[in-house]
Amino acid sequence: MTLATIAFSGSRIDRADHIRQSPEALAGLMNHRARLLGLNGLDPVLADDGSLAWGSLADAAPDAELVFLGLSDERGCFAAVPAAGSVAPPNPRLWQGLGALSPEDLATYGGARSMVDWHARHRFCARCGNATSLAKGGWQRNCSNDACNAEHFPRVDPVTIMLVEHENSILLGRQPRFPAGNYSALAGFVEPGETIEEAVARETFEEAGVRVRDVTYVMCQPWPFPSSLMIGCHAYADDPAVTIDKNELDDACWFTRAQVEDAMRAAQAGGRGEAFGAPPPFAVAHHLLNWWVRRG
């Protein structure tokens, strides 16, 4: 499986780190050829053909902070940080629109969303509370307090998402926000002081009461809600007994290979399997289940 098949990965924009380091080079790109990604808050603005809409820097508010996304055809690509107080939770219709974007557009949007959202949430210094300002083309924020002078950098939150196997069946769970009948892989944030393997074991036990062994890495996915790296793993369980943490899950149960295969076939057709509804194609859990089915 190539990275381009994983949603939100595979952007063709050159991140051009060397330009971020040079105020003169950045200024030279902020001309009439520069492109500004169309955003409504954090949601993408789409062109008539369903692709991402791009404008010019003249479309940005005069006081907008501009994040340098990189180079495309030697043109600077930028995105504007939303105004304070303008960021809202994702519109439910957003998911339908994302499903229609090309893989390249989806990757470009995902990276831009994570960056401008980080800036919108880090207008003040976490060390002293003073205002911060954008630096290095948006890949840094600096504290305005000379006595503090802290530098802040965009961060990615690691999240483990895992398929746990027992005797040719897979453990899946559902959260209250899922559509009725839908199940997905268990997942949880990696906590300070633990490895990926330890996070897989801890989260599986906390959510479903199942002990796991032999954790292996499978694939990963950037997830811009707000800025996570979903680390897809596989593990085995010797005891299938499930004890559900109702604070985390509505349900968790084992599904046979035949049930998973049926659910994945139905998902490709836009429907729901007889036993459960599979995660959508832009979710890494969908790819994990496909990987497990093909693995045999």
Secondary structure, DSSP 8 states (H G I E B T S, - for coil): --GGGSTT-----B--HHHHT-HHHHHHHSSTT-EEE-EETTEE-B-TTSSB-EE-GGGS-TT--EEEEEEETTEEEEEE---TT------TTHHHHHHHS-HHHHHHHHHHHHHHHHHHT-SB-TTT--BEEEEGGGTEEEES-TTT--EE----EEEEEEEEEETTEEEEEE-TTS-TTB-B-EEEE--TT--HHHHHHHHHHHHH----EEEEEEEEEEETTTTEEEEEEEEE-S-------TTT-SEEEEEEHHHHHHHHHHHHTTS--SS-B---TTSHHHHHHHHHHHH-
